[in-house]
Amino acid sequence: MQHTARPARIAADDLRVVLDHWQNMRDLIDTATPRTGAEYLRALDSHDAAEVALDRTRPAEREHLVLAEQPAPLRLHVVDACRAVEAALCSLADEIAAEVQRSPIAPPRRAIAGDETALSLELLATRDAADRRRWRYNLSEQRTAPRAAEWLLARLHDEAGPFLPLDEAQRSRIGRVAREAARRIERTVGIEQRRAYPMDDRPCPWCGAALTMHRGGSEADTVTCANGYDCGAPVPVVEGRRTWAAPHELVGLEKALGEAERRRRRREAKRAERARARAAA
């Protein structure tokens, strides 16, 4: 099996896939026929009405009207993909905003005539609340996949605004959701490419070398180990790398990774216990 391993993309690249191809997704919802969704439903209603009328005039010996094959105006798998991507990105933006977005400046409780400081604070509060850089939880027209992708991209780039910087856990969370959103869009519009994702936090259980997940394109997901023949994993070497490709191989790898993680946690617990014992001595 051959792999076309491309450099790993970062979260910003995946968010740009959303921005670059969202309109393509929307365009795919309508079929190539000029019939709109409303027209399609009207055609079905007209057919049903004609069937009922015919039943009344010739109830015993009528031939059913044949509804010419009408291509449904919506490609439901595209609708599902749009909804899933939009829901995931807006939900993620909600979560991240709740953690990093500063609350709007509170205006003065009472306006005092001639109080320039209070007037300035009120103006500042009004501008701060209307800041277009803010993520809006309840403004439906702004809760779109492109808007969420733009907002998350700005946070990844640490753009100025009423926000705290992202921490590594937040960046990682954005990366995971953005990756799946990009893959869903690429599959739907037919531009999915095979990509390599380093499994940085999960080294090979057999040799400790770096593992890489290869996903996308026309091939099934695979995982490779950088050590190749120097790795003792019970899977074939393909193009110089140990490669998990068959379903049972991937299941075995996941089991081995889980066991390795448990061993690591036990080692850390023992080290912490020894450190506490030394501190108490």
Backbone as CSV, one residue per row, in Angstrom:
resi,resn,N_x,N_y,N_z,CA_x,CA_y,CA_z,C_x,C_y,C_z
1,MET,0.847,-1.201,0.000,0.000,0.000,0.000,0.874,1.240,0.000
2,GLN,0.548,2.154,-0.858,1.335,3.382,-0.934,0.586,4.520,-0.255
3,HIS,1.347,5.399,0.357,0.761,6.525,1.050,1.286,7.819,0.459
4,THR,0.407,8.771,0.290,0.825,10.102,-0.121,0.784,10.983,1.106
5,ALA,1.842,10.976,1.871,1.858,11.701,3.142,2.214,13.162,2.908
6,ARG,1.293,14.015,3.226,1.521,15.444,3.071,1.886,16.036,4.422
7,PRO,2.512,17.204,4.422,2.807,17.834,5.707,1.525,18.062,6.499
8,ALA,1.621,17.898,7.799,0.444,18.091,8.645,-0.037,19.533,8.557
9,ARG,-1.350,19.695,8.455,-1.910,21.032,8.421,-2.203,21.489,9.844
10,ILE,-2.147,22.752,10.047,-2.455,23.304,11.348,-3.912,23.717,11.379
11,ALA,-4.403,24.060,12.584,-5.818,24.399,12.738,-6.219,25.563,11.844
12,ALA,-5.332,26.538,11.681,-5.658,27.692,10.835,-5.939,27.256,9.401
13,ASP,-5.190,26.282,8.892,-5.430,25.780,7.533,-6.815,25.150,7.426
14,ASP,-7.188,24.378,8.460,-8.496,23.722,8.425,-9.627,24.737,8.491
15,LEU,-9.454,25.789,9.275,-10.487,26.830,9.319,-10.595,27.560,7.991
16,ARG,-9.479,27.698,7.301,-9.531,28.352,5.980,-10.254,27.483,4.969
17,VAL,-10.205,26.161,5.143,-10.985,25.275,4.278,-12.473,25.602,4.424
18,VAL,-12.909,25.835,5.657,-14.309,26.207,5.890,-14.632,27.510,5.171
19,LEU,-13.756,28.502,5.329,-14.006,29.807,4.715,-13.967,29.729,3.186
20,ASP,-13.032,28.953,2.652,-12.849,28.900,1.198,-13.932,28.093,0.494
21,HIS,-14.509,27.090,1.186,-15.402,26.159,0.493,-16.823,26.146,1.034
22,TRP,-17.137,27.033,1.980,-18.502,27.032,2.514,-19.525,27.367,1.441
23,GLN,-19.240,28.328,0.587,-20.190,28.674,-0.467,-20.365,27.510,-1.436
24,ASN,-19.290,26.748,-1.659,-19.413,25.554,-2.507,-20.396,24.572,-1.894
25,MET,-20.325,24.427,-0.558,-21.273,23.550,0.133,-22.693,24.053,-0.054
26,ARG,-22.893,25.356,0.116,-24.230,25.909,-0.027,-24.751,25.739,-1.459
27,ASP,-23.862,25.903,-2.426,-24.265,25.755,-3.826,-24.692,24.320,-4.133
28,LEU,-24.084,23.345,-3.451,-24.407,21.946,-3.701,-25.787,21.568,-3.191
29,ILE,-26.339,22.360,-2.299,-27.646,22.006,-1.744,-28.707,21.992,-2.825
30,ASP,-28.649,22.934,-3.763,-29.602,22.957,-4.865,-29.115,22.043,-5.975
31,THR,-30.025,21.262,-6.531,-29.658,20.379,-7.636,-29.496,21.197,-8.907
32,ALA,-29.105,20.522,-9.978,-28.899,21.208,-11.252,-30.216,21.607,-11.909
33,THR,-31.349,21.083,-11.398,-32.631,21.435,-12.013,-33.049,22.821,-11.561
34,PRO,-33.814,23.538,-12.373,-34.249,24.877,-11.987,-35.359,24.860,-10.952
35,ARG,-35.897,23.687,-10.661,-37.023,23.587,-9.741,-36.566,23.923,-8.326
36,THR,-37.230,24.837,-7.689,-36.877,25.201,-6.322,-37.569,24.261,-5.348
37,GLY,-37.197,24.348,-4.087,-37.822,23.500,-3.090,-39.314,23.721,-3.027
38,ALA,-39.758,24.983,-3.075,-41.189,25.272,-3.018,-41.912,24.705,-4.233
39,GLU,-41.294,24.833,-5.404,-41.913,24.306,-6.629,-42.043,22.792,-6.561
40,TYR,-41.029,22.148,-6.011,-41.050,20.689,-5.889,-42.200,20.251,-4.985
41,LEU,-42.355,20.926,-3.860,-43.435,20.572,-2.946,-44.803,20.854,-3.569
42,ARG,-44.899,21.935,-4.347,-46.167,22.230,-5.017,-46.516,21.145,-6.032
43,ALA,-45.494,20.626,-6.718,-45.740,19.549,-7.680,-46.279,18.307,-6.985
44,LEU,-45.713,18.000,-5.820,-46.219,16.845,-5.067,-47.643,17.086,-4.597
45,ASP,-47.940,18.310,-4.135,-49.292,18.632,-3.678,-50.295,18.526,-4.823
46,SER,-49.908,19.012,-6.004,-50.804,18.955,-7.159,-51.098,17.513,-7.548
47,HIS,-50.056,16.685,-7.478,-50.243,15.274,-7.805,-51.196,14.618,-6.820
48,ASP,-51.029,14.902,-5.533,-51.916,14.323,-4.524,-53.354,14.776,-4.741
49,ALA,-53.554,16.048,-5.070,-54.903,16.569,-5.295,-55.545,15.880,-6.494
50,ALA,-54.767,15.667,-7.537,-55.294,15.000,-8.732,-55.677,13.560,-8.426
51,GLU,-54.873,12.895,-7.589,-55.178,11.516,-7.205,-56.505,11.460,-6.451
52,VAL,-56.706,12.407,-5.545,-57.947,12.442,-4.761,-59.148,12.689,-5.673
53,ALA,-59.010,13.616,-6.609,-60.111,13.917,-7.528,-60.464,12.702,-8.377
54,LEU,-59.443,11.981,-8.815,-59.686,10.801,-9.635,-60.357,9.710,-8.829
55,ASP,-59.995,9.593,-7.565,-60.638,8.622,-6.683,-62.143,8.877,-6.594
56,ARG,-62.509,10.149,-6.541,-63.916,10.505,-6.380,-64.717,10.233,-7.653
57,THR,-64.083,10.400,-8.814,-64.827,10.250,-10.070,-64.861,8.797,-10.525
58,ARG,-63.774,8.046,-10.327,-63.734,6.650,-10.753,-63.147,5.799,-9.639
59,PRO,-63.844,5.641,-8.527,-63.256,4.976,-7.378,-62.937,3.517,-7.621
60,ALA,-63.652,2.861,-8.507,-63.470,1.418,-8.636,-62.428,1.028,-9.657
61,GLU,-62.330,1.771,-10.719,-61.487,1.327,-11.816,-60.649,2.462,-12.370
62,ARG,-59.891,3.033,-11.523,-59.053,4.112,-12.018,-57.615,3.647,-12.138
63,GLU,-56.899,4.304,-13.014,-55.461,4.091,-13.091,-54.796,5.211,-12.304
64,HIS,-53.817,4.841,-11.484,-53.134,5.863,-10.695,-52.350,6.800,-11.610
65,LEU,-52.446,8.062,-11.309,-51.607,9.014,-12.020,-50.151,8.707,-11.698
66,VAL,-49.330,8.838,-12.677,-47.905,8.595,-12.469,-47.202,9.934,-12.323
67,LEU,-46.620,10.120,-11.175,-45.859,11.344,-10.953,-44.501,11.187,-11.615
68,ALA,-44.243,12.058,-12.593,-42.943,12.004,-13.252,-41.845,12.119,-12.198
69,GLU,-40.783,11.382,-12.412,-39.701,11.381,-11.419,-39.211,12.805,-11.195
70,GLN,-39.325,13.252,-9.974,-38.950,14.620,-9.637,-37.694,14.582,-8.779
71,PRO,-36.596,15.065,-9.280,-35.407,15.087,-8.438,-35.614,16.008,-7.253
72,ALA,-35.389,15.495,-6.056,-35.575,16.315,-4.867,-34.678,17.533,-4.941
73,PRO,-35.197,18.698,-4.570,-34.420,19.925,-4.718,-33.275,20.023,-3.726
74,LEU,-33.291,19.210,-2.675,-32.234,19.285,-1.677,-31.406,18.018,-1.674
75,ARG,-30.107,18.187,-1.610,-29.217,17.055,-1.429,-29.025,16.905,0.070
76,LEU,-29.723,15.953,0.629,-29.833,15.898,2.081,-28.499,15.634,2.754
77,HIS,-27.601,14.888,2.097,-26.304,14.642,2.733,-25.503,15.941,2.828
78,VAL,-25.720,16.853,1.870,-25.036,18.148,1.937,-25.650,19.009,3.040
79,VAL,-26.986,18.963,3.138,-27.657,19.694,4.217,-27.162,19.206,5.572
80,ASP,-27.064,17.886,5.718,-26.585,17.320,6.979,-25.166,17.780,7.281
81,ALA,-24.315,17.790,6.253,-22.932,18.220,6.453,-22.869,19.687,6.862
82,CYS,-23.664,20.527,6.190,-23.690,21.956,6.542,-24.129,22.160,7.979
83,ARG,-25.185,21.467,8.354,-25.698,21.631,9.716,-24.683,21.141,10.749
84,ALA,-24.062,20.003,10.465,-23.104,19.441,11.425,-21.902,20.352,11.607
85,VAL,-21.361,20.849,10.494,-20.188,21.729,10.571,-20.545,23.025,11.279
86,GLU,-21.688,23.606,10.917,-22.081,24.866,11.520,-22.333,24.715,13.021
87,ALA,-23.015,23.640,13.402,-23.293,23.414,14.819,-22.009,23.217,15.605
88,ALA,-21.070,22.440,15.038,-19.824,22.168,15.744,-18.992,23.430,15.927
89,LEU,-18.868,24.238,14.880,-18.041,25.443,14.966,-18.674,26.501,15.861
90,CYS,-19.999,26.694,15.767,-20.651,27.691,16.624,-20.609,27.256,18.083
91,SER,-20.789,25.975,18.343,-20.700,25.478,19.713,-19.297,25.663,20.273
92,LEU,-18.300,25.399,19.439,-16.915,25.598,19.876,-16.649,27.072,20.156
93,ALA,-17.131,27.954,19.278,-16.948,29.392,19.508,-17.625,29.819,20.801
94,ASP,-18.807,29.258,21.095,-19.473,29.552,22.366,-18.579,29.188,23.546
95,GLU,-18.000,27.992,23.477,-17.164,27.501,24.584,-15.917,28.368,24.760
96,ILE,-15.236,28.635,23.648,-14.002,29.407,23.728,-14.301,30.838,24.184
97,ALA,-15.371,31.432,23.658,-15.718,32.794,24.060,-16.033,32.865,25.550
98,ALA,-16.721,31.843,26.068,-17.041,31.830,27.494,-15.773,31.812,28.347
99,GLU,-14.686,31.305,27.783,-13.434,31.180,28.528,-12.493,32.361,28.328
100,VAL,-12.509,32.979,27.148,-11.488,33.999,26.870,-12.059,35.384,26.591
101,GLN,-13.353,35.485,26.329,-13.912,36.794,25.964,-14.250,37.605,27.221
102,ARG,-13.696,38.798,27.313,-13.961,39.658,28.462,-15.394,40.162,28.433
103,SER,-16.007,40.223,29.601,-17.364,40.762,29.695,-17.359,42.229,29.286
104,PRO,-18.450,42.719,28.693,-18.501,44.143,28.314,-18.340,45.045,29.531
105,ILE,-17.753,46.189,29.295,-17.593,47.181,30.358,-18.974,47.619,30.847
106,ALA,-19.146,47.655,32.139,-20.441,48.045,32.704,-20.612,49.557,32.644
107,PRO,-21.749,50.052,32.129,-21.985,51.508,32.102,-22.272,52.016,33.519
108,PRO,-22.219,53.312,33.722,-22.543,53.854,35.053,-23.979,53.517,35.441
109,ARG,-24.189,53.241,36.694,-25.534,52.900,37.142,-26.494,54.081,37.025
110,ARG,-25.982,55.257,37.300,-26.831,56.457,37.206,-26.094,57.544,36.440
111,ALA,-26.811,58.148,35.515,-26.215,59.254,34.752,-26.357,60.541,35.553
112,ILE,-25.251,61.240,35.741,-25.256,62.493,36.486,-24.967,63.616,35.499
113,ALA,-25.870,64.545,35.419,-25.710,65.651,34.475,-24.398,66.380,34.727
114,GLY,-23.645,66.575,33.649,-22.400,67.315,33.752,-21.210,66.496,34.204
115,ASP,-21.423,65.217,34.507,-20.314,64.349,34.952,-19.611,63.805,33.705
116,GLU,-18.502,64.446,33.338,-17.779,64.049,32.125,-17.213,62.644,32.243
117,THR,-16.777,62.253,33.436,-16.217,60.910,33.616,-17.287,59.850,33.382
118,ALA,-18.471,60.081,33.949,-19.567,59.129,33.761,-19.983,59.068,32.297
119,LEU,-20.007,60.207,31.621,-20.369,60.243,30.208,-19.357,59.473,29.366
120,SER,-18.079,59.661,29.671,-17.027,58.946,28.933,-17.132,57.447,29.171
121,LEU,-17.412,57.061,30.422,-17.542,55.636,30.740,-18.741,55.028,30.029
122,GLU,-19.838,55.778,29.953,-21.018,55.282,29.257,-20.750,55.093,27.771
123,LEU,-20.033,56.025,27.179,-19.678,55.916,25.765,-18.754,54.727,25.538
124,LEU,-17.790,54.575,26.431,-16.853,53.450,26.324,-17.587,52.123,26.454
125,ALA,-18.540,52.044,27.382,-19.305,50.812,27.574,-20.135,50.495,26.340
126,THR,-20.737,51.529,25.740,-21.552,51.326,24.536,-20.699,50.788,23.387
127,ARG,-19.534,51.399,23.202,-18.637,50.944,22.125,-18.134,49.531,22.386
128,ASP,-17.817,49.250,23.657,-17.280,47.926,23.993,-18.318,46.836,23.749
129,ALA,-19.564,47.114,24.139,-20.620,46.122,23.947,-20.896,45.876,22.465
130,ALA,-20.691,46.916,21.628,-20.969,46.799,20.190,-19.746,46.362,19.389
131,ASP,-18.642,46.069,20.056,-17.397,45.692,19.372,-17.647,44.509,18.427
132,ARG,-17.420,44.723,17.150,-17.696,43.690,16.141,-16.780,42.483,16.283
133,ARG,-15.709,42.632,17.039,-14.796,41.507,17.213,-15.329,40.478,18.203
134,ARG,-16.355,40.867,18.968,-16.911,39.958,19.953,-17.676,38.816,19.286
135,TRP,-17.650,37.642,19.934,-18.509,36.544,19.507,-19.878,36.749,20.140
136,ARG,-20.931,36.680,19.319,-22.292,36.905,19.784,-22.994,35.560,19.989
137,TYR,-23.358,35.273,21.227,-23.981,33.984,21.530,-25.393,33.859,20.966
138,ASN,-26.127,34.950,20.916,-27.559,34.875,20.599,-27.963,35.611,19.334
139,LEU,-27.015,36.121,18.590,-27.330,36.867,17.364,-27.355,35.880,16.202
140,SER,-28.553,35.432,15.816,-28.689,34.311,14.889,-28.026,34.563,13.546
141,GLU,-28.126,35.814,13.049,-27.558,36.066,11.713,-26.030,35.983,11.700
142,GLN,-25.402,36.046,12.881,-23.942,35.921,12.933,-23.487,34.520,13.316
143,ARG,-24.436,33.649,13.681,-24.070,32.296,14.087,-24.022,31.392,12.858
144,THR,-23.017,31.621,12.036,-22.817,30.837,10.832,-21.441,30.186,10.890
145,ALA,-21.254,29.175,10.075,-19.960,28.496,10.047,-18.826,29.442,9.647
146,PRO,-18.995,30.264,8.591,-17.903,31.177,8.234,-17.593,32.187,9.338
147,ARG,-18.636,32.721,9.986,-18.396,33.690,11.055,-17.647,33.029,12.215
148,ALA,-18.059,31.810,12.592,-17.377,31.099,13.670,-15.936,30.789,13.283
149,ALA,-15.726,30.367,12.019,-14.363,30.062,11.568,-13.492,31.312,11.592
150,GLU,-14.044,32.435,11.146,-13.284,33.696,11.175,-12.907,34.082,12.599
151,TRP,-13.877,33.950,13.504,-13.637,34.346,14.894,-12.582,33.445,15.544
152,LEU,-12.689,32.138,15.305,-11.713,31.195,15.865,-10.329,31.415,15.255
153,LEU,-10.298,31.721,13.962,-9.016,31.995,13.309,-8.355,33.225,13.917
154,ALA,-9.149,34.249,14.196,-8.600,35.451,14.831,-8.040,35.145,16.213
155,ARG,-8.701,34.241,16.938,-8.201,33.874,18.263,-6.888,33.092,18.139
156,LEU,-6.803,32.225,17.167,-5.550,31.483,16.959,-4.394,32.418,16.645
157,HIS,-4.691,33.521,15.932,-3.654,34.486,15.559,-3.440,35.559,16.625
158,ASP,-4.124,35.412,17.763,-3.982,36.373,18.868,-4.271,37.812,18.424
159,GLU,-5.272,37.964,17.561,-5.623,39.315,17.126,-6.182,40.122,18.293
160,ALA,-5.993,41.428,18.221,-6.405,42.308,19.311,-7.910,42.265,19.511
161,GLY,-8.331,42.505,20.731,-9.741,42.525,21.038,-9.971,42.246,22.507
162,PRO,-11.222,42.190,22.910,-11.538,41.957,24.324,-11.408,40.482,24.701
163,PHE,-10.215,39.963,24.550,-9.995,38.534,24.749,-8.705,38.277,25.528
164,LEU,-8.698,37.172,26.261,-7.460,36.641,26.817,-6.789,35.782,25.751
165,PRO,-5.481,35.584,25.828,-4.821,34.684,24.878,-5.296,33.244,25.087
166,LEU,-5.284,32.471,24.026,-5.624,31.055,24.137,-4.513,30.305,24.846
167,ASP,-4.884,29.294,25.627,-3.857,28.403,26.163,-3.726,27.196,25.234
168,GLU,-2.791,26.321,25.539,-2.527,25.191,24.632,-3.714,24.243,24.554
169,ALA,-4.414,24.049,25.665,-5.574,23.151,25.641,-6.669,23.707,24.727
170,GLN,-6.867,25.007,24.767,-7.877,25.634,23.901,-7.471,25.550,22.436
171,ARG,-6.193,25.767,22.169,-5.709,25.638,20.784,-5.888,24.211,20.281
172,SER,-5.606,23.263,21.153,-5.766,21.865,20.761,-7.230,21.534,20.488
173,ARG,-8.126,22.068,21.303,-9.557,21.836,21.106,-10.012,22.415,19.775
174,ILE,-9.571,23.622,19.475,-9.919,24.234,18.185,-9.379,23.384,17.043
175,GLY,-8.162,22.885,17.209,-7.563,22.063,16.164,-8.364,20.815,15.874
176,ARG,-8.840,20.146,16.921,-9.601,18.910,16.726,-10.905,19.171,15.980
177,VAL,-11.638,20.198,16.415,-12.932,20.474,15.776,-12.730,20.990,14.354
178,ALA,-11.749,21.863,14.159,-11.481,22.407,12.825,-11.070,21.301,11.857
179,ARG,-10.291,20.352,12.346,-9.851,19.239,11.493,-11.030,18.432,10.991
180,GLU,-11.955,18.097,11.902,-13.120,17.312,11.493,-14.047,18.117,10.592
181,ALA,-14.176,19.416,10.853,-15.017,20.264,9.994,-14.446,20.319,8.582
182,ALA,-13.133,20.490,8.477,-12.492,20.557,7.164,-12.643,19.238,6.420
183,ARG,-12.462,18.138,7.128,-12.604,16.824,6.481,-14.030,16.610,5.983
184,ARG,-15.013,17.026,6.775,-16.410,16.844,6.365,-16.704,17.664,5.118
185,ILE,-16.206,18.881,5.073,-16.424,19.728,3.908,-15.711,19.161,2.690
186,GLU,-14.474,18.752,2.863,-13.707,18.228,1.729,-14.339,16.964,1.168
187,ARG,-14.842,16.094,2.055,-15.521,14.890,1.569,-16.779,15.258,0.793
188,THR,-17.507,16.236,1.299,-18.782,16.589,0.687,-18.599,17.238,-0.679
189,VAL,-17.620,18.119,-0.811,-17.430,18.799,-2.097,-16.460,18.060,-3.008
190,GLY,-15.913,16.936,-2.521,-15.076,16.085,-3.367,-13.658,16.567,-3.550
191,ILE,-13.096,17.235,-2.536,-11.716,17.721,-2.674,-10.824,17.177,-1.560
192,GLU,-11.299,16.123,-0.895,-10.530,15.612,0.241,-9.169,15.106,-0.215
193,GLN,-8.152,15.482,0.483,-6.791,15.056,0.191,-6.248,14.251,1.361
194,ARG,-5.320,13.381,1.050,-4.710,12.595,2.118,-3.737,13.483,2.882
195,ARG,-3.854,13.443,4.218,-3.005,14.278,5.041,-2.393,13.454,6.162
196,ALA,-1.292,13.948,6.676,-0.591,13.279,7.764,-0.755,14.088,9.039
197,TYR,-1.144,13.406,10.115,-1.331,14.056,11.412,-0.391,13.408,12.434
198,PRO,0.652,14.101,12.867,1.539,13.536,13.890,0.778,13.265,15.184
199,MET,0.976,12.103,15.752,0.353,11.750,17.025,1.368,12.045,18.130
200,ASP,1.649,13.329,18.317,2.761,13.753,19.162,2.674,13.239,20.587
201,ASP,1.449,13.170,21.127,1.298,12.782,22.527,1.097,11.287,22.718
202,ARG,1.240,10.506,21.630,1.030,9.057,21.721,2.133,8.336,20.937
203,PRO,3.306,8.144,21.532,4.402,7.471,20.826,4.120,5.985,20.623
204,CYS,4.905,5.373,19.774,4.738,3.954,19.470,4.924,3.115,20.730
205,PRO,3.970,2.222,21.046,4.099,1.401,22.254,5.233,0.390,22.193
206,TRP,5.736,0.099,20.981,6.781,-0.907,20.853,8.186,-0.313,20.888
207,CYS,8.362,0.891,20.346,9.723,1.443,20.277,9.824,2.882,20.763
208,GLY,8.705,3.538,21.008,8.734,4.907,21.506,8.916,5.965,20.438
209,ALA,8.994,5.573,19.178,9.170,6.553,18.094,7.837,7.243,17.786
210,ALA,7.927,8.257,16.934,6.737,9.042,16.600,5.793,8.258,15.699
211,LEU,4.499,8.346,16.008,3.461,7.770,15.166,2.799,8.880,14.356
212,THR,2.322,8.516,13.159,1.629,9.474,12.296,0.366,8.836,11.755
213,MET,-0.746,9.574,11.876,-2.014,9.115,11.305,-2.156,9.688,9.899
214,HIS,-2.502,8.818,8.935,-2.708,9.241,7.541,-4.189,9.072,7.228
215,ARG,-4.851,10.184,6.880,-6.284,10.149,6.650,-6.637,10.915,5.385
216,GLY,-7.794,10.544,4.803,-8.298,11.273,3.649,-7.995,10.577,2.342
217,GLY,-8.456,11.178,1.251,-8.253,10.598,-0.060,-9.085,9.340,-0.238
218,SER,-8.663,8.492,-1.162,-9.427,7.284,-1.481,-9.036,6.089,-0.631
219,GLU,-7.994,6.205,0.185,-7.526,5.085,0.988,-8.065,5.162,2.409
220,ALA,-8.078,3.999,3.064,-8.521,3.944,4.449,-7.462,4.571,5.356
221,ASP,-7.883,4.917,6.565,-6.942,5.484,7.531,-5.840,4.479,7.849
222,THR,-4.622,4.985,8.008,-3.499,4.153,8.421,-2.676,4.914,9.442
223,VAL,-1.843,4.172,10.179,-0.903,4.767,11.124,0.473,4.193,10.818
224,THR,1.498,5.046,10.837,2.857,4.583,10.573,3.776,4.959,11.728
225,CYS,4.812,4.145,11.907,5.842,4.401,12.909,7.117,4.798,12.191
226,ALA,7.765,5.846,12.654,8.953,6.374,11.984,10.138,5.422,12.035
227,ASN,10.136,4.453,12.958,11.310,3.592,13.142,11.451,2.500,12.099
228,GLY,10.406,2.173,11.389,10.517,1.162,10.350,10.957,-0.185,10.873
229,TYR,12.033,-0.720,10.279,12.499,-2.056,10.648,13.036,-2.116,12.072
230,ASP,13.399,-0.992,12.653,13.893,-0.986,14.029,12.766,-1.070,15.047
231,CYS,11.545,-0.995,14.587,10.383,-1.108,15.472,9.922,-2.560,15.505
232,GLY,9.587,-3.043,16.675,9.179,-4.440,16.809,7.696,-4.684,16.722
233,ALA,6.933,-3.711,16.262,5.478,-3.884,16.166,5.139,-5.006,15.183
234,PRO,4.103,-5.798,15.485,3.758,-6.967,14.648,2.915,-6.596,13.426
235,VAL,3.380,-5.619,12.652,2.690,-5.216,11.429,3.728,-5.048,10.318
236,PRO,3.296,-5.061,9.050,4.265,-4.975,7.942,4.994,-3.639,7.891
237,VAL,6.140,-3.652,7.248,6.872,-2.427,6.930,6.514,-2.043,5.502
238,VAL,5.983,-0.850,5.329,5.588,-0.342,4.015,6.333,0.952,3.773
239,GLU,7.101,0.995,2.676,7.889,2.184,2.344,8.749,2.639,3.529
240,GLY,9.348,1.653,4.195,10.290,1.958,5.269,9.667,2.271,6.610
241,ARG,8.349,2.121,6.750,7.696,2.428,8.022,6.785,1.286,8.440
242,ARG,6.792,0.979,9.727,5.794,0.053,10.237,4.423,0.686,10.003
243,THR,3.507,-0.121,9.470,2.224,0.447,9.048,1.058,-0.382,9.552
244,TRP,0.176,0.277,10.292,-1.084,-0.338,10.732,-2.152,0.080,9.738
245,ALA,-2.728,-0.852,9.019,-3.696,-0.525,7.973,-4.990,-1.322,8.101
246,ALA,-4.865,-2.634,8.342,-6.059,-3.475,8.455,-6.833,-3.110,9.723
247,PRO,-8.145,-3.296,9.715,-8.939,-2.951,10.903,-8.445,-3.616,12.175
248,HIS,-8.084,-4.921,12.099,-7.628,-5.603,13.314,-6.281,-5.058,13.779
249,GLU,-5.460,-4.560,12.832,-4.182,-3.962,13.219,-4.400,-2.638,13.964
250,LEU,-5.334,-1.835,13.459,-5.626,-0.552,14.103,-6.253,-0.759,15.481
251,VAL,-7.102,-1.784,15.598,-7.678,-2.102,16.906,-6.578,-2.512,17.879
252,GLY,-5.634,-3.346,17.389,-4.517,-3.770,18.235,-3.645,-2.599,18.654
253,LEU,-3.437,-1.663,17.739,-2.634,-0.478,18.069,-3.329,0.361,19.128
254,GLU,-4.627,0.562,18.977,-5.365,1.359,19.963,-5.301,0.703,21.337
255,LYS,-5.399,-0.617,21.377,-5.297,-1.333,22.653,-3.918,-1.160,23.264
256,ALA,-2.875,-1.285,22.421,-1.505,-1.118,22.917,-1.250,0.303,23.402
257,LEU,-1.812,1.292,22.698,-1.658,2.682,23.123,-2.335,2.915,24.472
258,GLY,-3.514,2.301,24.659,-4.206,2.431,25.934,-3.412,1.819,27.072
259,GLU,-2.822,0.642,26.824,-2.011,-0.009,27.856,-0.776,0.817,28.170
260,ALA,-0.146,1.391,27.131,1.034,2.235,27.344,0.680,3.462,28.167
261,GLU,-0.500,4.043,27.915,-0.931,5.208,28.679,-1.160,4.847,30.143
262,ARG,-1.738,3.686,30.384,-1.947,3.255,31.774,-0.616,3.018,32.488
263,ARG,0.335,2.425,31.776,1.659,2.226,32.384,2.312,3.563,32.708
264,ARG,2.160,4.535,31.804,2.744,5.856,32.040,2.136,6.503,33.274
265,ARG,0.837,6.385,33.415,0.181,6.984,34.578,0.623,6.316,35.880
266,ARG,0.809,4.988,35.823,1.278,4.295,37.030,2.681,4.756,37.404
267,ARG,3.545,4.934,36.388,4.903,5.408,36.667,4.866,6.804,37.286
268,GLU,4.020,7.659,36.732,3.927,9.019,37.263,3.399,9.019,38.693
269,ALA,2.425,8.138,38.968,1.878,8.052,40.318,2.944,7.581,41.310
270,LYS,3.768,6.619,40.879,4.832,6.122,41.762,5.881,7.194,41.995
271,ARG,6.221,7.948,40.946,7.198,9.026,41.123,6.666,10.082,42.096
272,ALA,5.380,10.411,41.933,4.793,11.396,42.837,4.759,10.885,44.266
273,GLU,4.489,9.590,44.416,4.471,9.003,45.761,5.855,9.032,46.397
274,ARG,6.884,8.696,45.604,8.252,8.740,46.129,8.644,10.173,46.492
275,ALA,8.218,11.135,45.652,8.555,12.520,45.937,7.905,12.990,47.243
276,ARG,6.656,12.558,47.482,5.987,12.919,48.724,6.679,12.284,49.924
277,ALA,7.132,11.033,49.736,7.806,10.332,50.832,9.125,11.015,51.183
278,ARG,9.854,11.454,50.137,11.120,12.157,50.392,10.870,13.489,51.083
279,ALA,9.798,14.184,50.666,9.499,15.464,51.265,9.100,15.326,52.722
280,ALA,8.450,14.185,53.057,8.022,13.981,54.450,9.129,13.477,55.345
281,ALA,10.204,12.947,54.736,11.305,12.371,55.546,12.119,13.472,56.225
